[in-house]
Amino acid sequence: MKQIKYIFIWTMIFLQTAGIGQIHAAGTVITETGGGNNRTWLLENDVLRFEIEYTQGEGVKLKQFYNKEANVNYIGSNSLLFDYTGQYIPTNKHTGPVSFNYKATDADWSYRTHTVENILMSKTLNNVVLGKKLTISIEKQNIEIGLEFELFDGRSGLRYQTQIKNKSLDSKLMIERSDVISLDLPNNPHNIHYVTNSKWLSTTGNIEEATTTNNANDVPKCLITLYNDNEGWYIAPEVNWKTQYGPEVSDKQETPNYYYQLRPFALATAWAAGSTNLVKVLTCPEAFQLVLFPGEEFEYIAVNLTAFKGDIVDGKMAVEEHFRKRFRFHNTTTSLMVNDWDWFNQGLRTESYFYNTVFPKAKRAGYDIILIDDGWNNATSDGKWITDNNYSRDPVVSNTPGIPSMQIMADSIKKNGFRLGLWYSNSGGGHNKGHDLADPLVQSDKQVMLQAMINNYSLKHQAVDLTQYWQNLDDTDYSHPSDNVYRKNVLTRRMMNEIVGDNPDYEIKVTSELDLYPNPDNRMTELIHLPDNGWMTITGSNKPIDGIGIHFGHLPLNAIYLGSGGDPTDKADELYAILSGRDVKAHNLPTSWSEGGIRMFGKMNEWRKGSRVKTITDNLVRPVFLGKGWDNADASKWEREVAPYIWMYTNDDKSTAFVIATGGGRSLVTPPDNYPLRWLDSGKNYLVEDVTLDDTGVFTYTFK
């Protein structure tokens, strides 16, 4: 007899339960065979197997990228784990440069050592193991390379990158261009799904290298290849959205009349002209050329890989499974935030307004975070706007007349049951201003300042905004123009991850303004921007519910920050829609919040914060239906703005689930259907409990 389990539903639409079987997550296993100068490593989790081989005289090779559910090894014989082209530039200016081309399969690589270690959630949450990491170190004259393979547990994927050390003590090492990885993958009949910004596209053909003349608007950020026999793979480099050239005038918020929107650090191609048997991640030399100082070691671009069996939805879910562990997500139940940006310029950033209006209303409505936005440490004398000097956003003490002490404000926020969030610039400046984040000393100072605010204010959230990753066009003793922006991204993410590792309840949001100024309308965040367990803004949405479709398969669903839609509402379908985000902003003046909206918000938030609900919603977001045609092999058939929108959460053994279904503020233009809950366990029967909060403000309970 099948085991009886429960599934609870928040819904306005009847759902039929159906699904496919799932395997419970197992730990990653890494095994080594051979020894000495001939070694093989197998890395294996529930769905993937990778085989890496070192052979003296042949270098390091990837022998398997094996999809266990489809029973297929995708890797052919022409793959390369790296291919770097560049030159050594002597510090003696009277000596000419020496060119090099290093391939992973060069005959003269020597094996140095290898290590296997656990991947932990964080330094503080070190009891949570997420997978295993294999590092293989090889060397030859003047260079050492550490190849890092992080395979995460369960149904997650692989993160691969290299650490490159310049062993020369009298020359800089400059990688002018590279194939970060090139994979000999079968060009069988397929649909490649990809994102250039916030819209999914697909092709049955190839993916050529994006042009250098289109403001980087045609760069695919990830590839999900769905073969016609319903299996496939995913690849995505961890890079930025675009790379800014300049500003040519330092510390200026200039509107350039020159070409300044360069491609990201790297991009993906598939069976492109000149490499018709290969899928590659290759660098964009106009945006990134790493220059290592004598004796320096630095990390190179990371690449994410996974595989799947099923349709394109299964492919995107495989990516989401990977992101969950890759970005160390935990405690991901939706939080609701009051943000004062849209009304502080009315002179309302004052203790009086917060204590007497914001706190009482937000408490009744069930908000979680109070965020004090830009200007709290750099206000004009009347407190209604912002001073924008080069380092005016650096202080960690309040400098706005209405909040004379951030310590007192922070204590009051905590006493009223909220978490404190602060807008705080890592560079200490505005667009194209502030300290150069490529400087390690700037990063270490900023980390000390952030930790001080965490300690003094019980700070739980930081909003990172404005153009932080501008390009320094001068050579310095820590970077070069060709790698300044890349170093900014890498060092800032590293610093933020260290802060989060020390303070696991500290959550950082990054916005779509980081890369460029002026900010184009189609701006976006990308994987290299995101800190562990963080949030990121999205663009391209007409309604909050659109975010889940834009992110799914491209960016983590557990990272969705919705910059609108979080004000109290008495419309239940819009309330359900905001629960698709990790965090949602209320930006309207609290004085104008309706009593009906406050009551509805309060009722829902009291219920969803209960331990029974939160235990489930802290898990993976699993989309069920995101618009008509969302599961079509042809992305052009997806009508993203056709409701309903349905997603679910399950516990680890899939004995309990929550399903949320909503129109998201849109009318249903087609009759409701039976939507397959593909993420349940087909070996179980489920009792359906319908727990619907409707526009009357009453919970309805029914069973099936």
C-alpha positions as CSV (number, residue, x, y, z in Angstrom):
1,M,0.0,0.0,0.0
2,K,1.3,3.4,-0.9
3,Q,2.2,5.7,2.0
4,I,-0.3,8.6,2.6
5,K,1.4,12.0,2.9
6,Y,0.1,15.6,2.9
7,I,0.3,18.4,0.4
8,F,-1.0,21.9,1.4
9,I,-2.0,24.4,-1.2
10,W,-2.4,28.1,-1.3
11,T,-4.4,28.4,-4.5
12,M,-7.2,30.0,-6.4
13,I,-7.2,27.2,-9.0
14,F,-7.7,23.4,-8.6
15,L,-4.6,21.4,-9.2
16,Q,-4.3,17.7,-10.2
17,T,-1.4,15.9,-8.6
18,A,0.8,13.9,-10.8
19,G,4.5,13.6,-11.1
20,I,7.8,11.7,-11.7
21,G,9.9,9.9,-9.3
22,Q,12.9,11.6,-7.6
23,I,16.1,10.2,-6.0
24,H,17.0,11.4,-2.6
25,A,20.2,13.4,-2.5
26,A,23.4,11.5,-1.9
27,G,26.8,12.9,-1.1
28,T,29.4,13.5,-3.8
29,V,32.1,10.9,-4.1
30,I,35.6,11.5,-5.5
31,T,37.8,8.5,-6.2
32,E,41.3,8.3,-7.4
33,T,43.1,5.5,-9.3
34,G,46.6,5.2,-10.5
35,G,49.5,7.2,-9.0
36,G,52.7,8.9,-9.7
37,N,52.7,10.5,-13.1
38,N,49.4,8.8,-14.3
39,R,46.3,9.5,-12.3
40,T,42.5,9.4,-12.8
41,W,39.8,11.0,-10.7
42,L,36.1,10.2,-10.9
43,L,33.7,12.8,-9.4
44,E,30.1,11.5,-9.0
45,N,26.8,12.6,-7.6
46,D,23.2,11.5,-8.2
47,V,23.0,12.8,-11.8
48,L,26.6,13.4,-13.1
49,R,29.9,11.7,-13.4
50,F,33.1,13.6,-14.4
51,E,36.4,11.9,-15.2
52,I,39.6,13.9,-15.2
53,E,42.9,12.3,-16.2
54,Y,46.5,13.4,-15.8
55,T,49.1,11.6,-17.9
56,Q,52.7,12.5,-18.1
57,G,53.5,13.8,-21.5
58,E,49.8,14.4,-22.3
59,G,48.7,16.9,-19.6
60,V,45.2,17.0,-18.0
61,K,42.1,15.9,-19.9
62,L,38.4,15.7,-19.3
63,K,37.4,12.2,-20.2
64,Q,33.8,12.1,-19.1
65,F,30.9,14.5,-18.7
66,Y,28.4,11.8,-18.1
67,N,24.6,12.3,-17.8
68,K,23.6,9.4,-15.6
69,E,19.8,9.6,-16.1
70,A,20.2,9.7,-19.9
71,N,23.1,7.2,-19.8
72,V,25.3,9.2,-22.1
73,N,28.8,10.6,-22.0
74,Y,28.8,13.8,-23.9
75,I,32.6,14.3,-24.1
76,G,34.5,13.6,-27.3
77,S,38.3,13.5,-27.8
78,N,38.9,17.2,-28.6
79,S,38.0,18.9,-25.4
80,L,40.4,21.2,-23.6
81,L,40.2,22.3,-20.0
82,F,42.1,25.5,-20.9
83,D,43.9,27.2,-23.7
84,Y,45.7,30.5,-22.8
85,T,47.5,32.8,-25.2
86,G,49.5,35.8,-24.1
87,Q,53.0,37.0,-23.3
88,Y,55.5,37.6,-20.6
89,I,56.3,41.2,-20.2
90,P,59.7,41.8,-18.5
91,T,59.9,44.4,-15.8
92,N,63.2,45.4,-17.5
93,K,61.9,47.7,-20.2
94,H,64.9,47.0,-22.4
95,T,63.9,43.4,-22.8
96,G,61.2,42.4,-25.2
97,P,58.1,40.3,-24.4
98,V,58.0,36.6,-24.9
99,S,54.8,35.0,-26.3
100,F,53.2,31.8,-25.0
101,N,50.3,29.5,-25.7
102,Y,49.5,27.1,-22.8
103,K,47.0,24.2,-23.4
104,A,45.9,21.7,-20.7
105,T,47.2,18.9,-22.9
106,D,50.7,20.2,-23.4
107,A,53.3,17.5,-23.0
108,D,55.6,19.4,-20.5
109,W,53.1,19.8,-17.7
110,S,54.4,18.3,-14.4
111,Y,52.0,17.0,-11.7
112,R,52.6,18.8,-8.4
113,T,49.9,17.7,-6.0
114,H,46.1,17.4,-5.6
115,T,43.7,17.8,-2.7
116,V,40.1,16.7,-2.0
117,E,38.1,18.7,0.5
118,N,34.5,19.2,1.6
119,I,32.5,22.2,0.3
120,L,30.9,23.8,3.3
121,M,27.9,26.1,3.6
122,S,30.2,28.7,5.3
123,K,32.9,29.1,7.9
124,T,30.2,29.5,10.6
125,L,27.8,26.9,9.2
126,N,30.6,24.4,8.8
127,N,28.4,21.4,9.8
128,V,26.6,21.6,6.5
129,V,28.5,19.9,3.7
130,L,27.3,20.7,0.2
131,G,29.7,18.6,-1.9
132,K,33.4,18.0,-2.6
133,K,36.2,19.9,-4.3
134,L,39.1,18.4,-6.2
135,T,42.1,20.6,-6.9
136,I,44.8,19.4,-9.3
137,S,48.0,21.4,-9.4
138,I,50.3,21.3,-12.5
139,E,53.2,23.4,-13.4
140,K,55.9,24.2,-16.0
141,Q,58.5,26.9,-16.3
142,N,57.2,30.2,-15.0
143,I,53.6,29.1,-14.5
144,E,51.5,27.0,-12.1
145,I,47.8,26.2,-12.6
146,G,45.4,24.8,-10.1
147,L,42.4,23.2,-11.7
148,E,39.4,23.3,-9.3
149,F,36.4,21.0,-9.8
150,E,33.6,21.6,-7.3
151,L,30.8,18.9,-7.6
152,F,27.9,19.6,-5.4
153,D,25.7,16.9,-3.8
154,G,22.4,15.4,-5.0
155,R,21.1,16.7,-8.3
156,S,23.5,19.7,-8.5
157,G,26.2,20.4,-11.1
158,L,29.9,21.2,-11.4
159,R,31.7,24.5,-11.0
160,Y,35.1,24.6,-12.7
161,Q,37.8,27.2,-12.6
162,T,41.5,27.7,-12.5
163,Q,43.9,29.5,-10.2
164,I,46.8,30.8,-12.2
165,K,50.2,31.7,-10.7
166,N,52.9,33.6,-12.4
167,K,56.1,32.0,-11.2
168,S,58.4,34.5,-12.9
169,L,60.0,37.0,-10.6
170,D,61.0,39.4,-13.3
171,S,58.1,39.4,-15.8
172,K,54.4,40.1,-15.8
173,L,52.2,37.3,-17.2
174,M,49.5,38.6,-19.5
175,I,46.7,36.3,-20.8
176,E,45.5,38.2,-23.9
177,R,42.8,35.8,-24.9
178,S,41.7,32.3,-23.9
179,D,39.3,29.5,-24.3
180,V,38.4,29.1,-20.7
181,I,37.1,25.7,-21.5
182,S,36.2,24.0,-24.8
183,L,34.1,20.9,-24.9
184,D,33.7,18.4,-27.7
185,L,30.0,17.9,-27.4
186,P,27.6,16.2,-29.9
187,N,25.9,18.5,-32.4
188,N,22.8,16.3,-32.5
189,P,19.4,17.8,-33.5
190,H,18.6,20.2,-30.7
191,N,17.1,23.5,-29.4
192,I,19.6,25.7,-27.6
193,H,17.8,28.0,-25.1
194,Y,19.7,31.1,-24.1
195,V,19.3,34.5,-22.5
196,T,20.9,37.7,-23.7
197,N,19.2,39.8,-21.1
198,S,15.8,39.2,-19.7
199,K,14.1,37.2,-22.5
200,W,14.5,33.6,-23.3
201,L,15.4,32.8,-26.9
202,S,16.1,29.5,-28.7
203,T,17.7,28.2,-31.9
204,T,18.0,24.9,-33.7
205,G,21.3,26.1,-35.1
206,N,24.6,27.2,-33.6
207,I,25.6,30.0,-31.2
208,E,28.2,32.2,-32.8
209,E,30.5,34.6,-30.9
210,A,28.6,37.8,-30.1
211,T,29.7,40.9,-32.0
212,T,31.8,43.8,-30.5
213,T,29.6,46.5,-32.2
214,N,26.1,46.1,-30.6
215,N,26.7,47.5,-27.1
216,A,27.0,43.8,-25.9
217,N,23.2,43.4,-26.3
218,D,23.5,40.1,-28.2
219,V,25.7,38.1,-25.7
220,P,24.3,34.8,-24.5
221,K,24.7,34.6,-20.7
222,C,24.0,30.8,-20.6
223,L,23.2,27.9,-22.9
224,I,20.7,25.1,-22.1
225,T,20.9,22.6,-25.0
226,L,17.8,20.3,-25.3
227,Y,18.4,17.5,-27.7
228,N,15.5,16.1,-29.6
229,D,15.5,12.9,-27.6
230,N,14.7,14.9,-24.4
231,E,18.0,15.1,-22.6
232,G,20.8,17.7,-22.6
233,W,23.3,19.9,-20.8
234,Y,23.8,23.5,-19.5
235,I,26.9,25.7,-19.5
236,A,27.4,29.2,-18.1
237,P,30.4,31.3,-17.2
238,E,30.3,33.4,-14.0
239,V,30.7,36.8,-15.6
240,N,29.3,40.3,-15.5
241,W,26.5,41.7,-17.6
242,K,28.6,44.2,-19.6
243,T,32.0,45.8,-19.0
244,Q,32.3,49.6,-18.9
245,Y,35.1,51.3,-20.7
246,G,36.2,54.3,-18.6
247,P,35.2,56.9,-17.6
248,E,37.9,58.7,-19.4
249,V,37.6,61.5,-16.9
250,S,38.2,59.9,-13.5
251,D,35.5,60.2,-10.8
252,K,33.0,61.8,-13.2
253,Q,29.4,60.7,-13.9
254,E,29.9,61.4,-17.5
255,T,27.5,60.6,-20.3
256,P,30.0,59.3,-22.8
257,N,30.0,60.2,-26.5
258,Y,32.4,57.3,-27.1
259,Y,31.7,53.5,-27.2
260,Y,31.7,52.4,-23.6
261,Q,29.4,49.3,-23.4
262,L,31.8,46.4,-23.9
263,R,31.0,42.7,-23.8
264,P,31.3,40.8,-20.5
265,F,34.6,39.2,-19.5
266,A,33.7,36.0,-21.3
267,L,30.9,34.4,-23.3
268,A,29.7,31.0,-24.6
269,T,29.5,29.7,-28.1
270,A,28.2,26.4,-29.5
271,W,29.6,24.8,-32.7
272,A,30.5,28.2,-34.0
273,A,32.3,28.9,-37.3
274,G,36.0,27.9,-36.9
275,S,35.2,25.4,-34.1
276,T,32.2,23.5,-35.4
277,N,32.7,20.5,-33.1
278,L,33.1,22.5,-29.9
279,V,31.1,24.3,-27.3
280,K,33.3,27.0,-25.7
281,V,33.6,29.6,-23.1
282,L,36.0,32.2,-24.4
283,T,37.2,35.6,-23.2
284,C,36.4,39.0,-24.7
285,P,39.8,40.6,-25.0
286,E,38.4,44.2,-25.2
287,A,36.8,43.6,-21.8
288,F,39.3,41.4,-20.0
289,Q,43.0,40.4,-20.2
290,L,44.4,39.2,-16.9
291,V,47.8,40.5,-16.0
292,L,49.6,38.8,-13.2
293,F,52.4,40.6,-11.4
294,P,55.6,38.7,-10.7
295,G,54.9,35.9,-8.2
296,E,51.2,36.7,-8.1
297,E,48.3,34.1,-8.1
298,F,44.7,35.0,-9.1
299,E,41.5,33.2,-9.9
300,Y,40.3,32.9,-13.5
301,I,36.8,32.7,-14.8
302,A,34.5,30.1,-13.3
303,V,32.2,27.9,-15.5
304,N,29.1,26.0,-14.3
305,L,28.0,22.7,-15.9
306,T,25.2,20.3,-15.4
307,A,23.0,17.8,-17.4
308,F,19.4,16.6,-17.3
309,K,16.8,14.3,-18.8
310,G,13.4,15.6,-19.8
311,D,12.1,18.8,-21.4
312,I,13.4,22.3,-21.2
313,V,11.7,22.7,-17.8
314,D,13.7,19.8,-16.5
315,G,16.8,21.5,-17.9
316,K,16.1,24.8,-16.1
317,M,15.3,22.9,-12.9
318,A,18.6,21.2,-13.1
319,V,20.2,24.6,-13.2
320,E,18.2,25.7,-10.2
321,E,19.2,22.6,-8.3
322,H,22.8,23.5,-8.9
323,F,22.4,27.2,-8.0
324,R,20.9,26.3,-4.6
325,K,24.1,24.7,-3.4
326,R,26.6,26.7,-5.5
327,F,25.4,30.0,-3.9
328,R,25.0,28.5,-0.4
329,F,21.3,29.4,-0.1
330,H,19.5,28.9,3.2
331,N,16.6,30.5,5.1
332,T,15.1,31.6,1.8
333,T,11.5,32.2,2.7
334,T,10.2,35.4,1.2
335,S,10.9,38.5,3.3
336,L,9.0,41.8,2.9
337,M,10.9,45.1,3.2
338,V,9.8,48.7,3.8
339,N,12.2,51.0,1.9
340,D,12.2,54.8,2.4
341,W,13.8,55.8,-0.9
342,D,10.6,57.0,-2.6
343,W,9.5,59.3,0.3
344,F,12.5,60.3,2.4
345,N,12.9,63.4,0.2
346,Q,9.7,64.7,1.7
347,G,11.5,65.3,4.9
348,L,10.2,62.0,6.4
349,R,13.5,60.3,7.2
350,T,13.0,61.1,10.9
351,E,12.8,59.2,14.1
352,S,9.3,60.6,14.6
353,Y,7.9,59.3,11.3
354,F,9.5,55.9,11.7
355,Y,8.4,55.5,15.4
356,N,4.9,56.8,15.0
357,T,3.9,55.8,11.5
358,V,6.2,53.3,9.8
359,F,6.8,50.9,12.7
360,P,3.1,50.5,13.8
361,K,1.8,50.1,10.3
362,A,4.6,47.8,9.2
363,K,4.2,45.7,12.3
364,R,0.5,45.2,11.7
365,A,1.2,44.3,8.1
366,G,3.9,41.8,9.0
367,Y,6.9,43.3,7.4
368,D,10.4,41.8,8.1
369,I,13.0,44.5,7.2
370,I,13.2,48.2,7.5
371,L,15.7,49.5,4.9
372,I,17.1,53.1,5.2
373,D,18.3,53.9,1.7
374,D,21.0,56.1,0.2
375,G,21.6,59.3,2.0
376,W,21.6,58.1,5.6
377,N,25.3,58.8,5.9
378,N,25.7,61.6,3.4
379,A,22.5,63.8,3.6
380,T,22.1,67.4,2.7
381,S,21.6,69.7,5.6
382,D,17.7,69.5,5.3
383,G,17.8,65.7,5.2
384,K,15.9,65.7,1.9
385,W,18.6,64.7,-0.5
386,I,22.2,63.3,-0.9
387,T,25.7,64.8,-1.1
388,D,27.6,63.2,-3.9
389,N,31.3,63.9,-3.2
390,N,33.8,61.3,-4.1
391,Y,33.8,59.4,-0.8
392,S,30.7,60.8,0.8
393,R,29.0,57.4,1.0
394,D,31.8,55.8,3.0
395,P,31.0,56.7,6.7
396,V,29.4,54.1,9.0
397,V,27.7,56.7,11.2
398,S,24.5,58.5,10.5
399,N,24.7,61.9,8.9
400,T,21.1,62.9,8.3
401,P,19.3,65.4,10.7
402,G,16.3,63.2,11.3
403,I,18.3,60.3,12.6
404,P,21.0,61.7,14.8
405,S,22.1,58.3,16.0
406,M,21.9,55.1,13.9
407,Q,22.6,53.1,17.0
408,I,19.4,54.4,18.6
409,M,17.4,53.8,15.4
410,A,18.9,50.3,15.0
411,D,17.9,49.4,18.6
412,S,14.4,50.6,18.0
413,I,14.1,48.7,14.8
414,K,15.2,45.5,16.6
415,K,12.9,46.2,19.6
416,N,9.9,46.4,17.2
417,G,10.7,43.0,15.7
418,F,12.3,44.1,12.4
419,R,15.6,43.5,10.8
420,L,17.7,46.5,9.9
421,G,18.9,47.1,6.3
422,L,21.1,49.9,5.1
423,W,22.0,51.1,1.6
424,Y,25.8,51.1,1.7
425,S,28.3,51.5,-1.1
426,N,31.3,49.2,-1.2
427,S,33.3,51.8,-3.1
428,G,32.1,54.6,-0.8
429,G,31.1,56.7,-3.7
430,G,28.3,57.2,-6.3
431,H,28.3,56.3,-10.0
432,N,31.8,56.1,-11.3
433,K,33.2,57.4,-8.0
434,G,34.7,56.2,-4.8
435,H,37.6,53.9,-4.0
436,D,39.0,51.5,-6.5
437,L,37.7,48.1,-5.5
438,A,40.5,46.4,-7.4
439,D,42.7,47.5,-4.5
440,P,43.0,44.7,-1.9
441,L,43.6,47.3,0.8
442,V,40.3,49.0,0.0
443,Q,38.5,45.7,0.3
444,S,40.1,44.8,3.7
445,D,39.2,48.3,5.0
446,K,35.6,47.9,3.8
447,Q,35.3,44.5,5.4
448,V,36.2,46.0,8.7
449,M,33.7,48.8,8.3
450,L,30.9,46.3,7.4
451,Q,31.7,44.1,10.4
452,A,31.6,47.1,12.6
453,M,28.1,48.0,11.5
454,I,27.0,44.4,11.9
455,N,28.3,44.4,15.4
456,N,27.1,47.9,16.4
457,Y,23.7,48.0,14.7
458,S,22.8,44.3,14.4
459,L,22.8,45.0,10.7
460,K,21.1,42.2,8.7
461,H,20.9,43.5,5.2
462,Q,23.1,45.6,2.9
463,A,21.9,47.0,-0.5
464,V,24.8,47.5,-2.9
465,D,23.9,49.9,-5.7
466,L,25.2,52.5,-8.2
467,T,28.1,51.9,-10.7
468,Q,30.8,50.3,-8.5
469,Y,32.7,48.5,-11.3
470,W,33.9,51.5,-13.3
471,Q,37.3,51.1,-15.1
472,N,40.5,52.7,-13.8
473,L,42.4,53.5,-17.0
474,D,45.7,53.9,-15.1
475,D,48.3,51.2,-14.3
476,T,48.6,50.8,-10.5
477,D,50.5,48.5,-8.3
478,Y,47.5,46.3,-7.9
479,S,45.8,46.2,-11.4
480,H,46.0,47.2,-15.1
481,P,43.3,48.7,-17.3
482,S,42.7,45.4,-18.9
483,D,41.9,43.6,-15.7
484,N,40.8,46.4,-13.3
485,V,37.1,45.7,-13.7
486,Y,37.5,42.0,-13.4
487,R,39.6,42.3,-10.2
488,K,36.9,44.7,-8.8
489,N,34.2,42.0,-9.3
490,V,36.3,39.1,-8.0
491,L,37.6,40.9,-4.9
492,T,34.3,42.4,-4.0
493,R,32.5,39.1,-4.2
494,R,35.2,37.5,-2.2
495,M,34.9,40.2,0.5
496,M,31.1,39.9,0.6
497,N,31.3,36.1,0.9
498,E,33.7,36.4,3.8
499,I,31.3,38.7,5.6
500,V,28.4,36.4,4.9
501,G,30.5,33.4,6.0
502,D,31.2,35.1,9.3
503,N,27.6,36.3,9.7
504,P,25.2,33.7,8.2
505,D,22.1,35.8,8.8
506,Y,23.6,38.8,6.9
507,E,22.0,39.1,3.4
508,I,23.3,41.3,0.6
509,K,21.4,42.6,-2.4
510,V,23.2,43.6,-5.6
511,T,21.4,45.8,-8.1
512,S,21.5,46.1,-11.9
513,E,23.4,49.4,-11.8
514,L,26.8,47.9,-10.8
515,D,28.3,47.6,-14.3
516,L,27.6,50.7,-16.2
517,Y,26.8,54.4,-16.0
518,P,24.7,55.8,-17.5
519,N,22.5,52.8,-16.8
520,P,20.6,51.6,-19.9
521,D,17.0,50.6,-19.5
522,N,17.8,46.9,-20.2
523,R,20.5,46.7,-17.5
524,M,20.8,43.4,-15.6
525,T,22.7,41.6,-12.9
526,E,24.8,38.4,-13.6
527,L,26.3,35.5,-11.7
528,I,29.6,37.1,-10.8
529,H,27.8,39.9,-9.0
530,L,25.9,37.6,-6.6
531,P,27.3,36.9,-3.1
532,D,26.5,33.7,-1.3
533,N,22.9,33.6,-0.1
534,G,22.3,37.0,-1.6
535,W,19.6,38.7,-3.7
536,M,19.8,40.4,-7.1
537,T,17.5,42.8,-8.9
538,I,15.8,41.9,-12.2
539,T,14.7,43.9,-15.2
540,G,12.3,43.2,-18.0
541,S,9.2,42.6,-15.9
542,N,5.9,44.3,-16.2
543,K,4.5,42.7,-13.0
544,P,6.3,41.2,-10.0
545,I,5.2,37.7,-11.1
546,D,7.3,38.0,-14.2
547,G,10.5,37.7,-12.2
548,I,10.2,34.0,-11.6
549,G,10.1,33.3,-15.4
550,I,12.9,35.7,-16.2
551,H,15.2,34.1,-13.6
552,F,14.4,30.4,-14.0
553,G,17.3,28.6,-15.6
554,H,19.4,31.8,-15.9
555,L,19.7,33.3,-12.4
556,P,18.8,31.7,-9.0
557,L,15.1,31.8,-8.0
558,N,16.2,32.1,-4.4
559,A,17.9,35.4,-5.3
560,I,14.9,37.2,-6.8
561,Y,14.6,40.8,-5.5
562,L,11.4,42.5,-6.5
563,G,11.7,46.3,-6.4
564,S,7.9,46.8,-6.6
565,G,4.7,45.1,-5.6
566,G,5.4,44.8,-1.9
567,D,3.0,47.5,-0.7
568,P,0.0,46.3,1.3
569,T,-2.8,45.1,-1.0
570,D,-6.2,43.6,-0.4
571,K,-6.1,41.7,-3.8
572,A,-5.1,38.2,-2.9
573,D,-3.8,37.2,-6.4
574,E,-1.3,40.1,-6.2
575,L,-0.3,39.1,-2.7
576,Y,0.4,35.6,-3.7
577,A,2.5,36.9,-6.7
578,I,5.0,38.6,-4.5
579,L,5.7,35.4,-2.6
580,S,7.6,34.4,-5.8
581,G,10.5,36.7,-4.7
582,R,13.2,36.2,-2.1
583,D,12.6,39.8,-1.0
584,V,10.0,42.3,-2.0
585,K,10.1,46.1,-1.6
586,A,7.3,48.3,-0.4
587,H,8.1,51.8,-1.7
588,N,4.8,53.8,-1.3
589,L,4.5,56.3,1.6
590,P,3.2,54.3,4.6
591,T,0.8,57.0,5.4
592,S,-1.1,56.1,2.2
593,W,-1.3,52.4,2.9
594,S,-4.9,51.2,3.0
595,E,-6.4,49.6,6.2
596,G,-7.7,46.8,4.1
597,G,-4.3,46.1,2.6
598,I,-2.6,46.2,6.0
599,R,-5.2,43.7,7.4
600,M,-4.8,41.3,4.4
601,F,-1.0,41.5,4.5
602,G,-1.0,40.9,8.3
603,K,-3.2,37.9,8.0
604,M,-1.2,36.2,5.3
605,N,2.2,37.1,6.9
606,E,1.2,35.7,10.3
607,W,0.1,32.4,8.7
608,R,3.1,32.0,6.3
609,K,5.7,32.8,9.1
610,G,4.5,29.8,11.1
611,S,7.0,27.0,11.4
612,R,4.9,24.5,9.4
613,V,5.0,26.8,6.4
614,K,8.5,28.3,6.8
615,T,10.0,24.8,7.1
616,I,8.8,24.1,3.5
617,T,9.3,27.5,1.9
618,D,13.0,27.6,3.0
619,N,13.5,25.0,0.3
620,L,14.0,25.2,-3.5
621,V,11.5,27.1,-5.6
622,R,10.1,24.6,-8.1
623,P,8.0,26.1,-10.9
624,V,5.0,24.2,-12.1
625,F,3.5,26.5,-14.7
626,L,4.8,29.9,-15.8
627,G,2.6,30.8,-18.7
628,K,1.3,29.2,-21.8
629,G,4.0,27.3,-23.8
630,W,6.6,27.6,-21.0
631,D,7.7,24.0,-21.6
632,N,7.9,24.2,-25.4
633,A,11.2,23.3,-27.0
634,D,10.8,26.5,-29.1
635,A,11.2,29.4,-26.7
636,S,9.3,31.7,-29.1
637,K,6.1,29.7,-28.2
638,W,6.2,30.7,-24.6
639,E,3.6,33.4,-23.8
640,R,5.1,34.6,-20.5
641,E,2.3,37.0,-19.8
642,V,-0.5,34.5,-20.0
643,A,-1.6,33.4,-16.5
644,P,-1.8,31.3,-14.3
645,Y,1.6,31.1,-12.5
646,I,2.2,28.1,-10.3
647,W,5.1,27.0,-8.2
648,M,5.8,24.7,-5.3
649,Y,8.1,23.8,-2.5
650,T,8.8,20.3,-1.1
651,N,10.7,18.9,1.8
652,D,13.6,16.6,1.2
653,D,11.7,13.3,1.0
654,K,8.8,15.0,-0.8
655,S,6.3,13.8,1.8
656,T,5.0,17.4,2.1
657,A,4.7,20.2,-0.4
658,F,3.2,23.7,-0.7
659,V,1.8,24.8,-4.0
660,I,1.0,28.5,-4.8
661,A,-1.2,29.3,-7.8
662,T,-2.1,32.9,-8.8
663,G,-3.0,35.0,-11.8
664,G,-0.4,37.5,-10.5
665,G,-2.7,40.4,-11.3
666,R,-3.6,39.1,-14.8
667,S,-6.9,37.7,-15.9
668,L,-7.2,34.1,-16.9
669,V,-7.8,34.0,-20.7
670,T,-8.0,30.2,-20.9
671,P,-9.9,27.9,-18.7
672,P,-8.0,26.3,-15.8
673,D,-6.4,23.0,-16.5
674,N,-4.9,20.1,-14.7
675,Y,-1.3,21.2,-14.2
676,P,1.2,18.3,-13.6
677,L,3.1,18.6,-10.3
678,R,6.2,17.0,-11.8
679,W,8.2,17.6,-8.7
680,L,6.2,15.2,-6.4
681,D,7.1,11.6,-5.7
682,S,5.0,9.2,-8.0
683,G,5.4,6.5,-5.3
684,K,3.2,8.4,-2.8
685,N,-0.5,9.4,-2.6
686,Y,-1.1,12.9,-1.5
687,L,-4.0,14.4,0.5
688,V,-4.8,17.8,-0.9
689,E,-5.6,20.6,1.6
690,D,-6.7,23.8,-0.1
691,V,-5.8,26.8,2.2
692,T,-6.9,29.8,0.2
693,L,-6.9,33.4,1.5
694,D,-9.3,35.2,-0.9
695,D,-10.2,38.9,-1.3
696,T,-12.7,38.7,1.5
697,G,-9.8,38.2,3.9
698,V,-11.0,34.7,5.0
699,F,-9.0,31.5,4.8
700,T,-10.9,28.7,3.1
701,Y,-10.0,25.1,4.1
702,T,-11.1,22.2,1.9
703,F,-9.7,18.7,1.4
704,K,-9.5,16.2,-1.4
